Amino acid sequence: MRVVRRMEEVRESFQRASSEAQAAFGNGAMFIEKFIERPRHIEVQLLGDHAGNVVHLYERDCSVQRRHQKVVEIAPAPSLDPKVRDKMTEHAVKLAKHVGYANAGTVEFLADESGNFYFIEVNARLQVEHTVTEEITGIDLVQSQIHIAEGMTLPELGMTQEKIVPQGFAIQCRVTTEDPAKNFQPDTGRIEVFRSGEGMGIRLDSASAFAGAIVSPYYDSLLVKVIAHAGDLQSSCAKMNRALREFRVRGVKTNIPFLLNVLENQKFLNGNVDTYFIDENPQLFQFQPSQNRAQKLLNYLGTVLVNGPSTPLATSLKPAEIKPQIPQIARDFAKLAAAEETMDPDAPGILEPPQGLRKILKEEGPEAFAKAVRAKKELLLMDTTFRDAHQSLLATRVRSHDLLQISPFVSHKFSNLYALENWGGATFDVALRFLHECPWERLEDMRKTIPNIPFQMLLRGANAVGYTNYPDNVVFKFCELAVQTGMDIFRVFDSLNYLPNLILGMEAAGKAGGVVEAAISYTGDVSDPKRTKYDLKYYTNLADELVKAGTHVLSIKDMAGLLKPKAASLLIDAIRQKQPDVPIHIHTHDTAGAGVASMLACAEAGADVVDIAVDSMSGMTSQPSMGAVVASLQGTPLDTGIKLTDISEYSAYWEQTRTLYAPFECTTTMKSGNADVYLNEIPGGQYTNLQFQAYSLGLGEFFEDVKKAYREANLLLGDIIKVTPSSKVVGDFAQFMVQNKLSAAEVLEKAEELSFPKSVVEFLQGAIGEPYGGFPEPLRSKVLKAMPRIEGRPGASLPSLDFAALKTQLKESHPHVTDKDVMSAALYPQVTEDYLNFKELFGPVDKLDTRIFLTGPKVGEEFEVTIARGKTLGIKTLAMAEDLTANGEREVFFEMNGQLRSVFIRDKEAVKELHIHPKASKSDKSQVGAPMPGTVIDIRVKVGDTVEKGAPLVVLSAMKMEMVVQAPKAGKIKSLDISQGMKLEGDDLLLTME
């Protein structure tokens, strides 16, 4: 059916309607009739016998329609003038008697606002909505038809007009497999889960609605009819609302969210509806889509079982089969009971943790915080276990799941920490890329469980938490969002100690309201008179500049663990003499094994804070041991006040948890600390990464050569500061030299003809800033030749990012993105796109235990997953089918909360031997996919055609509906992947544009 308001639309509308009728009914004949504005669609139910008796069973209101198809039906019609009702029923009965009608039938009318009504047609059959009439009259229409066919009369059946009295109101909702978020586009596929809503006053009429049923694109989309009956319309609506909310249908989309909106619309509840109701109430299409978390998690588990880990494992080691013991803290059972009673997810169930330094920061601001730190007599500690420790030892792979489990214990037992380092650096990228979790949610959740200890993050100056330069407004916006989400202290550094980059990061952190901790990246050896490039004067001058720029705290970032005890004493004393009022915070790595001694030397020389990691996550390329530093200072003026017994419990948790990350364990290749770091100066976090890379490239036995080449590459580049991203430049250069068997002399000699790594070329161009002492010559000139060079701060020339435009762009593919997702996309566009796609496909995988997440469960294994407060899934893995389906899928069987469920997973290895129609990539805007499953009935373009945005490309047909697929942009047709009559699944590739 089509409404035509303009003559130029007649031909296309007629053809589309006729084509749909021909496809659905085998007859494309059309009626053209008068169009009534704002009508109500009222139909009268009749029963007639072969003796000439006809009765009416009152009327139904079928005005709630979409594309002239009934969606919700009500009996009797609410707010219908009794006089109009009497006339309608009188005419309907008169018409039936006139033609000698026998059987059940419906006379349909359109009623306008003035009380006029117009005959449409007689449906000489039982209609889909006959159920509501049965409910209000108590008459079984199907049974009555059979009795009439047997020759019985209506009086013999006890059906005379005066005996038929309507009781209450009944509503019927048609639950269809259509997606209301996509203009009711038909959805097809396998019903993975089906659970209906039932109870008193609810009737279900269905056929093939069950788990495992296949919804075909070549049949009607009706899944089940739900009928509610009560004494009045509002009560009937309430029953229907409750029943629909109890439905669980997974595997195909349904119109239930839309139906719920209809049932909660005040106009509908009052019975004031006409055929324009849906069109004039766009809010009916504003609904929260089902999260479908449980089924998505089963899909993830099935995918891991069939295709292997979703995050690449660095070694052949497997996660330990262990559930780490979480140390207990005192609980307030009264609060716990209150929280259970109110079902408030934020209600505390434990004692409030002791107040820490964060109280001063939040109440009095960053300056007061810095003064409080400086006034402390004891040595303050920052725990890096939540970030740099696992970044250095476990390839940054520690998940929020394990961090959050120990967080309440840390909050209660270590409230006197200077800070907890838990964000920034590589954790942002790795969380999105490999752990498939949101770094912003990690920060937010940790802040809820640790409200009292300041959080510190690592900010790469103008690079934020990325590896490149960003527009200034991106860095400022990032810091603003970080503070809003719970960050307190920003350790700001630049990989070359390049002041313009450093100061930009400081300004961004300061403007956001954070504590600015400007960091000087340390290299060389100030205790060695022969090392003259980075001497004491260099560091004290840099400290002066940073204090002048407004830093609240001054940090020395010894990223390679080069700060020997003697050098530590000299450096801290020199800075302290020039800066008596500024807190000094020292960061180091324990690669050589001298970290504890160096940190004690710093403390004695006047440092206020040093970085440590809990014992079982310390040493080697991580930070010095918390227990060792605490024990060494007990009974001295610098006593930290932290209990060794608490450290022991904290360490025991991480000792067990660390075994879950065996595939990423640095001790696979690194068995001990190594003092050769004083020669090669490789940063702690990079040391283990380089080692893994060397092994993966088949250069494992040449790792000693890589370390030597690292030293040579550093000198070739001018002996630069080495920390992300400059350390990557040196690392890439070193591996390039080893792979090509080049010495330093040969590099200089052949520089003009060699193809250097991209990172090396960009560094020499000035892409990450200017190194102290300038760029190396003649190497730079030989490598760059006529290539462009960047002068000054690289990000200064970048135009501001349009966040609103980026959000609009993201919403096209991901309608529910948040401002934090937009920020992530500004930093890591493709990584964020992949993360959002993964989350939509597999749900909250961050809720899974780590071993299950990494390698999947064993067959027969039972485990629990808590996806929200009070929502725990009990899952058991039952079996995996050996045979493949025609589409190359394997069926994986689970039991979830006692019910059998199964998922079909495409076997990536097996499908290589099968021909499977390609899917359109959501991230590739040049690919056009099928918006719904169906059959190709018309292809309106050919390869080479130039089309405008919105031009018709292909016509698909499914479930009596035709859809014209339009060009998403202007361009040329590069390739066609379909043919006439081809049957497609949703998202199958139709064509590619250029």
PAROBA-959027 format. One record per residue (C-alpha): x, y, z; residue in three letters. Coordinates in steps of 0.25 Angstrom, whole numbers, plus 5000, padded with zeros to 4 digits. Layout:
XYZAla...
//
This chain:
500050005000Met500550144996Arg500050284999Val500250374987Val500150524989Arg500850574976Arg500650524962Met502150504959Glu502150394970Glu501050314964Val501850224955Arg502950184965Glu501950164976Ser501050084967Phe502249994962Gln502749974976Arg501449934982Ala501049844970Ser502449774971Ser502249754986Glu500849694983Ala501349604972Gln502449554980Ala501649524993Ala500249484987Phe500549444972Gly499649564967Asn500149704965Gly498749764962Ala498549894969Met497349974975Phe497350124974Ile496450194985Glu496050314993Lys497050355004Phe496450395017Ile497250485026Glu497450455041Arg496450335041Pro496350225051Arg496350085046His495150015052Ile494649875048Glu493449795052Val493549645055Gln492349565049Leu491849425050Leu490849365040Gly490149235039Asp489549155027His488149195033Ala488249345030Gly488649385044Asn489749485046Val490249545059Val491349645062His492449625073Leu492649775074Tyr493849845068Glu495349855069Arg496249975067Asp497349955058Cys497850095056Ser499250075062Val499950045048Gln501250045042Arg501350055027Arg499850025027His500149895034Gln499449875048Lys500349865060Val499449875072Val497949845073Glu496949875084Ile495549825086Ala494649895088Pro495050025081Ala495350125093Pro494650255093Ser493750225081Leu492450295081Asp491350185084Pro490450245073Lys491550225063Val491850085068Arg490350045067Asp490250105052Lys491550025049Met491049895054Thr489749915048Glu490249935034His491249825036Ala490149725040Val489249775029Lys490349755018Leu490549615022Ala489149575022Lys488949645009His489949545002Val489549425011Gly490949425018Tyr491249295026Ala492549285034Asn493449375041Ala493749505034Gly494149655037Thr493549775031Val494649885031Glu494350035032Phe495150165033Leu494550265043Ala494850415042Asp494850525053Glu493450565050Ser492750435053Gly492650395038Asn493150255034Phe493450195021Tyr493450045016Phe494749995012Ile494549845010Glu494049705016Val495149605020Asn494449475017Ala495349405027Arg495849395041Leu496849515044Gln498149515051Val497449605062Glu496249525064His496849485078Thr496449615085Val495049595081Thr495049455086Glu495649505100Glu494549615102Ile493349525097Thr493849385102Gly493449325089Ile494449235082Asp494349285067Leu495149165061Val494249065068Gln493049145064Ser493449135050Gln493548985050Ile492148975057His491549065046Ile492248975035Ala491648855041Glu490248915040Gly489948975053Met489249105055Thr489649225063Leu488449205073Pro488749065074Glu490149105078Leu489549205088Gly489949325080Met488849425079Thr489149575079Gln488649605093Glu489449495099Lys490849555093Ile491349655104Val492749705103Pro493549695116Gln494749785119Gly495849825109Phe496749735101Ala498049775094Ile498849695084Gln500349725081Cys500949665069Arg502349625073Val503149625060Thr504649605056Thr504749745051Glu505749855056Asp505049985060Pro506350055061Ala506550025046Lys505150065041Asn504649935044Phe505549865035Gln505349715035Pro506349635043Asp506649485040Thr507449375046Gly507449275057Arg506749295070Ile507749275080Glu506949295092Val505449305094Phe504749325107Arg503249375107Ser502549465117Gly501349395123Glu500349405135Gly498849435138Met498149505127Gly499249475116Ile499049395104Arg500149355094Leu499849305080Asp501149265073Ser501649155064Ala503149145062Ser503649235073Ala504649145080Phe506149145083Ala506849085070Gly505749125061Ala506149195048Ile505449325043Val505449325028Ser505449455020Pro504449385010Tyr503249385020Tyr502549475029Asp503349535041Ser502249505051Leu502849435063Leu501749425073Val500449495077Lys500349545091Val498949575096Ile498549635109Ala497149645116His496749725128Ala495549805133Gly495949935127Asp496949985116Leu498050035126Gln498049905133Ser498149835120Ser499349915116Cys500049895129Ala499849745128Lys500449745114Met501549835118Asn501949735129Arg501849615119Ala502749685108Leu503749725118Arg503949575122Glu504149535108Phe505649495104Arg505849475090Val507349475085Arg507949445071Gly506949535064Val506449675066Lys504949695070Thr504049815071Asn503849795086Ile504549925090Pro503649995081Phe502349925086Leu502749965101Leu502850115097Asn501450105091Val500950045103Leu501550155112Glu501050265103Asn499950345110Gln499150375098Lys499050225095Phe498750195110Leu497550295108Asn497050225096Gly497250345087Asn497950285074Val497750295059Asp498550245048Thr499550355049Tyr499950315064Phe501250255060Ile501650365050Asp501350475060Glu502050415072Asn503550405068Pro503850385083Gln503350245081Leu504650215074Phe505550265085Gln505850135093Phe506950075100Gln507349955092Pro507549815098Ser508949795103Gln508949645101Asn510149635109Arg510049485113Ala509849435098Gln510949525094Lys511949465104Leu511549325100Leu511949375086Asn513249415091Tyr513549285098Leu513149205086Gly514049295077Thr515249265086Val514949115087Leu514849105072Val515849205067Asn516749225079Gly517149355087Pro516549485083Ser517849555089Thr519149505083Pro519949425094Leu521449455094Ala521949315098Thr521449175098Ser521249175113Leu519749165118Lys519049245129Pro519149175142Ala517849105147Glu517749185160Ile516749275166Lys517649375174Pro517349395189Gln516849535191Ile517249585205Pro516149615214Gln515849755220Ile514849795231Ala513449795227Arg512349885232Asp511149785232Phe510149885235Ala510449965223Lys510549835215Leu509149795219Ala508649935216Ala509349935202Ala508649795199Glu507349855204Glu507349975195Thr507949905183Met508850035182Asp510049995174Pro510850105180Asp510550085194Ala511750045202Pro511749905208Gly513149925215Ile513650025225Leu514150155220Glu515650155217Pro516550245225Pro516750385219Gln517950415211Gly518650525203Leu517550535193Arg516650605204Lys517650725204Ile517650725189Leu516150725187Lys515850825198Glu517050925197Glu517550905183Gly518950865176Pro519750965183Glu519350925197Ala519550775193Phe520950805189Ala521250885202Lys520750765210Ala521650675203Val522850755205Arg522450775220Ala522550625222Lys523750575230Lys523550425226Glu523850375212Leu522650365203Leu522450255193Leu521750235180Met521250095177Asp521450065162Thr520849925163Thr519549975155Phe520350025143Arg521850035141Asp522149905148Ala521249815140His521649895127Gln523049865130Ser522849715134Leu521549665127Leu521549745114Ala520449845120Thr519449725120Arg518849735134Val517349745133Arg516349835141Ser515749705146His516949675154Asp517349815158Leu515949845164Leu515949715172Gln517049765181Ile516649915180Ser515849915193Pro517049855201Phe518049955195Val517050075199Ser516950025214His518449985216Lys519250085208Phe518450215210Ser519750285214Asn520350265200Leu520750395192Tyr519950335180Ala519650205173Leu520150205158Glu519050145150Asn518750205137Trp519450265125Gly520650215117Gly520450095109Ala519250055118Thr518250135110Phe518550075096Asp518749935101Val517349935109Ala516649965096Leu517549885086Arg517849755093Phe516949755106Leu515649805099His515249895111Glu515050035112Cys516250115119Pro515250225124Trp514350115131Glu515650055138Arg515950195143Leu514550225148Glu514350085154Asp515650095162Met515350235167Arg514050175173Lys514850065180Thr515950155184Ile515350295188Pro516450335197Asn517850315190Ile518250415179Pro518450355166Phe519550385157Gln519650365142Met520850375132Leu520550485121Leu521450485109Arg521450635108Gly520950685095Ala520750535091Asn519750515102Ala519650365103Val519950335089Gly521150325080Tyr521050445071Thr520750595072Asn519250635074Tyr518650775072Pro518750855085Asp517250845088Asn517250695088Val518350695099Val517550795107Phe516250725105Lys516850595109Phe517350655122Cys516050715125Glu515350585124Leu516350505132Ala516150595144Val514650585142Gln514850435143Thr515650435155Gly517150465152Met517950555161Asp519450565158Ile519950575144Phe521450535142Arg521750605130Val522950575122Phe523550585108Asp524350485101Ser525450585098Leu525350675110Asn524850775099Tyr524250895107Leu523250935097Pro522550795097Asn522750785112Leu522150925115Ile520850895107Leu520550765115Gly520850845128Met519850955123Glu518750855119Ala518850775133Ala518850905141Gly517650965134Lys516950835136Ala517150855151Gly518150745153Gly519450735161Val520550765151Val521750675153Glu522750715142Ala523850615139Ala525250625135Ile525650495127Ser526950445133Tyr528050385124Thr529550385125Gly530350385138Asp530550515146Val531550445155Ser532450415143Asp533250535140Pro533550485126Lys532050485122Arg531950635119Thr530650645111Lys529650625122Tyr530350685134Asp529850735147Leu529750875141Lys528850815130Tyr527850765140Tyr527850875150Thr527650975139Asn526450895133Leu525850885148Ala525951035149Asp525151045135Glu524050945140Leu523951015153Val523851155146Lys522751085137Ala521951055149Gly522050915153Thr521550875166His522450755168Val523850725161Leu524050585156Ser525350515152Ile524950405142Lys526050305142Asp525350215131Met526550125129Ala527050105144Gly528350185141Leu528350265154Leu529450205162Lys529450235177Pro530550335177Lys529950405165Ala528650405172Ala529250475184Ser529950575175Leu528750605166Leu527650615177Ile528550705186Asp528850795175Ala527350815171Ile526950825186Arg527950935188Gln527351015177Lys525950985179Gln525750965194Pro524150975194Asp523750885183Val523450745185Pro524450645178Ile523950515173His524850405168Ile524550295158His525450185154Thr525550035149His526249925156Asp526849865143Thr528349865149Ala527849825163Gly528349955170Ala526950015170Gly526750005185Val528050065188Ala527850175179Ser526450215185Met527050215199Leu528150305194Ala527150395188Cys526350395201Ala527550435209Glu527950545199Ala526550615201Gly525550545192Ala524150545197Asp523550425189Val524150305182Val523450205173Asp523350055177Ile522549935173Ala521949825182Val523049715185Asp522449615175Ser522349715164Met523749785166Ser525149765162Gly525749745148Met525149845138Thr524049885149Ser524249975161Gln525049945173Pro524349865184Ser523349935193Met523649835205Gly525149855204Ala525050005204Val524050005215Val524849905224Ala526149985221Ser525550115227Leu524850055239Gln525350125252Gly525950245244Thr525450385243Pro524950345229Leu524150225233Asp522950215223Thr521950165234Gly521550055225Ile521349915231Lys522149795226Leu521049705229Thr520149785219Asp521149785208Ile521249635210Ser519749605208Glu519749705196Tyr520949635190Ser520349495192Ala519149535183Tyr520049585172Trp520949465173Glu519749375170Gln519149475160Thr520449485152Arg520349345148Thr519049375141Leu519849455131Tyr520949345128Ala520849365113Pro521349505115Phe522349475126Glu523649555124Cys524449445132Thr524149355120Thr525349415113Thr525949505124Met526449425137Lys527049535145Ser527449675145Gly528649725137Asn529649835139Ala529949845124Asp528849945125Val529850045129Tyr530450025115Leu529250015106Asn528350105114Glu527050025110Ile525850075117Pro525249975126Gly523849965119Gly524549955106Gln525649845110Tyr524649735111Thr523849775099Asn525149775091Leu525449645096Gln524049585092Phe524249655078Gln525549595076Ala525049455079Tyr523849475070Ser524649525059Leu525549405060Gly526749485066Leu526649425080Gly528049375080Glu528449515075Phe527849595086Phe529249625092Glu529549685078Asp528249765078Val528649825092Lys530049855086Lys529449915074Ala528449995083Tyr529650065089Arg530250095075Glu528950145069Ala528750235081Asn530150295079Leu529850305064Leu528650385067Leu529450485076Gly529350415090Asp527850455092Ile526850445103Ile526250305102Lys524750285106Val523450265098Thr523450305087Pro524950335085Ser525350205091Ser524550135080Lys525350215070Val526650155075Val526050015077Gly525650015062Asp526950065058Phe527649955066Ala526849845060Gln527049895046Phe528549895048Met528549755054Val527649695043Gln528449765032Asn529749725039Lys530249875039Leu531249945048Ser531150085052Ala532250125042Ala531550045031Glu530250125034Val530950255033Leu531650215020Glu530450155013Lys529350255019Ala528950315006Glu528650185000Glu527950105012Leu526450105014Ser526350145029Phe525150105038Pro524050205037Lys524250245052Ser525650285050Val525350365037Val524250445045Glu525150465057Phe526250535048Leu525150615041Gln524750675055Gly523450605057Ala523550585072Ile524350705075Gly525750755075Glu526850675083Pro527750745093Tyr529050775085Gly528350775072Gly528150665061Phe529350575057Pro530150625045Glu530450575035Pro529550465037Leu528250555037Arg528650615023Ser528950485017Lys527750415021Val526750525019Leu527350585006Lys526250675001Ala525150625010Met524450735018Pro524850775032Arg523950815044Ile524450945051Glu523950965066Gly522850895073Arg522250795064Pro520850805069Gly520850955068Ala520450955053Ser519350855054Leu517950905053Pro516950885065Ser516150755064Leu514650775062Asp514150685074Phe512650705070Ala512950655055Ala513750535060Leu512550495070Lys511550515058Thr512450425049Gln512550315060Leu511050325063Lys510850275049Glu511350135052Ser511250145068His509950215072Pro510250215087His511750265087Val512050355099Thr512950475100Asp514050385105Lys513950285093Asp514150415084Val515350455092Met515950315090Ser515650325075Ala516350455075Ala517650385080Leu517450245074Tyr516450255062Pro516550115057Gln516850045070Val515650115076Thr514750075064Glu515249925066Asp514949935081Tyr513549985079Leu513249875068Asn513749775077Phe512949815089Lys511649815081Glu511949675076Leu512449615089Phe511949695100Gly512649725114Pro513849625113Val514549705124Asp513649635134Lys514149495131Leu515249435139Asp516649455133Thr516949315129Arg515549295123Ile515749425115Phe517149395110Leu516949245106Thr515549205108Gly514849105117Pro515148955117Lys513948865112Val513248825125Gly513648945133Glu512749025141Glu512949165145Phe512249295148Glu512249435142Val511649555149Thr511249655139Ile510549755148Ala510149765163Arg509149645165Gly509349595151Lys510249465152Thr510249365140Leu510649225143Gly511249165131Ile511649025127Lys512348985114Thr511748855109Leu512348825095Ala512748875082Met512248805069Ala513348735060Glu512548755047Asp512448895040Leu511148955035Thr511048995020Ala511549135024Asn512749075031Gly512249095045Glu512349005057Arg511248995068Glu511749015082Val510848975093Phe510749035107Phe509849025119Glu509549165125Met508749175138Asn508249035136Gly507749055121Gln508348995109Leu508949105099Arg509749085087Ser510549185077Val511049165063Phe512449215061Ile513149225048Arg514349145047Asp515449235041Lys516349125037Glu515249035031Ala514649145023Val515849175015Lys515549045007Glu514049095005Leu513449204997His512749295007Ile512149425002His513049545007Pro512449635018Lys512549785016Ala513549855026Ser512849955035Lys514050035036Ser514250045021Asp513250155016Lys513550105001Ser512849975004Gln511349965003Val510749845010Gly509349785010Ala508449865021Pro507649735023Met507649595018Pro506849565005Gly506849544990Thr507449634980Val506249674971Ile506849794963Asp508349844961Ile508249984956Arg509750014954Val510949954947Lys512449954949Val512950094945Gly511650164947Asp511750304954Thr510650324964Val510250434974Glu510050424989Lys508650364991Gly508550294977Ala507850164976Pro508850044975Leu508149914978Val506749874981Val506649754992Leu505349684995Ser505049615009Ala503749585017Met502849655007Lys503649775008Met504549834997Glu505749925000Met506550014991Val507950024995Val508550164993Gln509950214991Ala510550265004Pro511350364997Lys511650414983Ala512650334975Gly512950224964Lys512550084965Ile513850004966Lys513349864967Ser511949784968Leu511949664977Asp510549614974Ile509649564963Ser508149564960Gln507349474969Gly508549454979Met508149424993Lys508849505003Leu509049515018Glu509149645026Gly510449725024Asp510849635011Asp511649725002Leu510849784990Leu511849864984Leu513049954986Thr513150104982Met514350194980Glu
//
